[in-house]
């Protein structure tokens, strides 16, 4: 149950981060939402866990989720399911 809600938060960061990046930089083919999620999530994990490796893996995971969002043509429900699958596997 915890992962369902955590993925909702990551998914929201990806969706709104993508929208913000597109508005600010006018480039729709860059995973802005994934970069936003990865940087914030990765930085928090690196600082709270005290491990650069954990932070980098969270950064890469966030970018992966952003790429998934773009590959699925920003279809929010489908993206949520794929991020959930990637998150729990």
C-alpha positions as CSV (number, residue, x, y, z in Angstrom):
1,X,0.0,0.0,0.0
2,X,2.9,2.3,0.8
3,X,4.4,2.0,-2.7
4,X,1.0,2.9,-4.3
5,X,1.1,6.3,-2.6
6,X,4.8,6.9,-3.0
7,X,4.5,6.2,-6.7
8,X,1.6,8.7,-6.9
9,X,4.0,11.4,-5.5
10,X,6.8,10.5,-8.0
11,X,4.3,10.4,-10.8
12,X,3.0,13.8,-9.9
13,X,6.5,15.3,-9.8
14,X,7.2,13.7,-13.2
15,X,4.0,15.0,-14.8
16,X,4.2,18.5,-13.4
17,X,8.0,18.7,-13.8
18,X,7.6,17.8,-17.5
19,X,5.0,20.5,-18.0
20,X,7.1,23.1,-16.3
21,X,10.2,22.2,-18.3
22,X,8.3,22.4,-21.5
23,X,6.9,25.8,-20.6
24,X,10.2,27.2,-19.4
25,X,12.6,25.8,-22.1
26,X,10.2,25.0,-25.0
27,X,11.8,21.6,-25.6
28,X,9.3,18.7,-25.4
29,X,11.7,15.8,-26.2
30,X,13.7,16.2,-23.0
31,X,12.5,14.3,-19.9
32,X,12.2,17.4,-17.7
33,X,9.9,15.6,-15.2
34,X,12.3,12.8,-14.8
35,X,15.2,15.2,-14.3
36,X,13.1,17.1,-11.7
37,X,12.1,13.9,-9.9
38,X,15.6,12.4,-10.2
39,X,17.4,15.5,-8.9
40,X,15.1,16.1,-6.0
41,X,14.7,12.4,-5.1
42,X,18.3,11.6,-5.6
43,X,19.5,14.6,-3.6
44,X,17.2,13.7,-0.7
45,X,18.3,10.1,-0.7
46,X,22.0,11.0,-0.9
47,X,21.7,13.4,2.1
48,X,19.4,11.2,4.2
49,X,21.0,7.9,3.5
50,X,24.6,9.3,3.5
51,X,25.4,7.4,0.3
52,X,26.2,8.9,-3.1
53,X,25.5,5.5,-4.7
54,X,22.0,5.5,-3.4
55,X,21.5,9.1,-4.5
56,X,22.8,8.3,-8.0
57,X,20.5,5.3,-8.3
58,X,17.5,7.4,-7.3
59,X,18.6,10.1,-9.8
60,X,18.8,7.5,-12.6
61,X,15.4,6.0,-11.5
62,X,13.8,9.4,-11.7
63,X,15.1,10.0,-15.2
64,X,13.9,6.6,-16.2
65,X,10.4,7.4,-15.0
66,X,10.5,10.6,-17.0
67,X,11.6,8.7,-20.1
68,X,8.7,6.2,-19.5
69,X,6.3,9.2,-19.4
70,X,7.5,10.5,-22.7
71,X,7.6,7.1,-24.4
72,X,4.0,6.5,-23.4
73,X,3.1,9.9,-24.9
74,X,2.2,11.5,-21.6
75,X,-0.8,9.2,-21.0
76,X,-1.1,9.6,-17.2
77,X,-2.9,6.4,-16.1
78,X,-0.8,4.1,-18.2
79,X,2.4,6.0,-17.1
80,X,1.4,5.5,-13.5
81,X,1.1,1.7,-14.0
82,X,4.4,1.4,-15.7
83,X,6.2,3.5,-13.1
84,X,4.5,1.4,-10.4
85,X,5.8,-1.8,-12.1
86,X,9.3,-0.3,-12.5
87,X,9.2,0.9,-8.9
88,X,8.3,-2.5,-7.3
89,X,10.4,-4.7,-9.5
